[in-house]
Amino acid sequence: MTDIAVAIGYKLGGRAVFANGDPSGRPPVDIDALVAETIALATSATDVSELLQAFDDYFATGGGFETNVLSAYPADPTVFPLGGGMSLSIPVAAGDMSIRDALKQTALIASLPDAGFEIDDTARKTLSRELPVRASMVVSGLVSTQAELGGVQARVSRFLDTLGTERAKLEARKSEAVGADPFQTAAKVQAEMTRLETIYSVTARRANLRLTDYLR
């Protein structure tokens, strides 16, 4: 649970990436409160069914996780500028159901030693049936979340490739400028100036010719 909390508490430029760019510095998930409250849920449960239902209610919209554990962060994702007119936003937030389900599954298993009922053979059978189903749903949700993040990572990679190409071009131009022979450069400039002066002279002469001169 701590590992998950650290991962979704990642910051970039002082902003919480998975809290829609929240600059407050608060962690998106209060892991201490989460541990304390889920242990309390397990302690008060009288059987497996009540335990599972209590966790479902706690992590549902409007439940204890949302009101007591999840920090209040901006509703819409912030836009992170990349430069060059490009930007990106993170399409995943700590309150998304896929992340809630992962935390719920982890907290549920972690709280079993504190269950308020005996985990006998019947309870074990129920748990061995229910937990794999819930774990499968968690994996499915996280795969979708990873795909969304993968799209963002792909955009960043393309942007970095573009920056690398531009940097290589600038380095090449810098090398050409530093390594240029001053004499040759001056000679090229002088030749270009002579060419321009010749064009100007010819143009000026033709501009002064009369129509009869063109007809000869």
Buried (B, 14 or more C-beta within 10 A) or exposed (E): BEEBBEEBBEBEEEBBBBBBBBBEEBBBBBBEBBBEBBBBBBEEBEBBEBBBEBBEEBBBEEBBBBEEBBBEBBEEBBEBEBEEEEEBEBEBBBBBEBBBBBBBBBBBBBBBEEBBBEBEEEBEEBBEEBBEEBBEEBEEBBEEBEEBBEEBEEBBEEBEEEEEEEEEEEEEEEEEEEEEEEEEEEEEEEEEEEEEEEEEEEEEEEEEEEEEEEEE
